[in-house]
């Protein structure tokens, strides 16, 4: 179960980092 938990946590962190990255680019473009 811990392996699945770590995998899910990694997926969530990757998704959040991508959203933050794209959001930062959009923010800079619309500044």
C-alpha positions, 0 to 999 in steps of 0.5 A: 500500500505504501508503494501506491501511496508514494506513487499517488503522492508523486503524481499529485506533486507532478500535477501541482508543479505543472499547474504552478509552472503554467500558471506562472507563465500565464501570470507573466504574460498577462502582467 
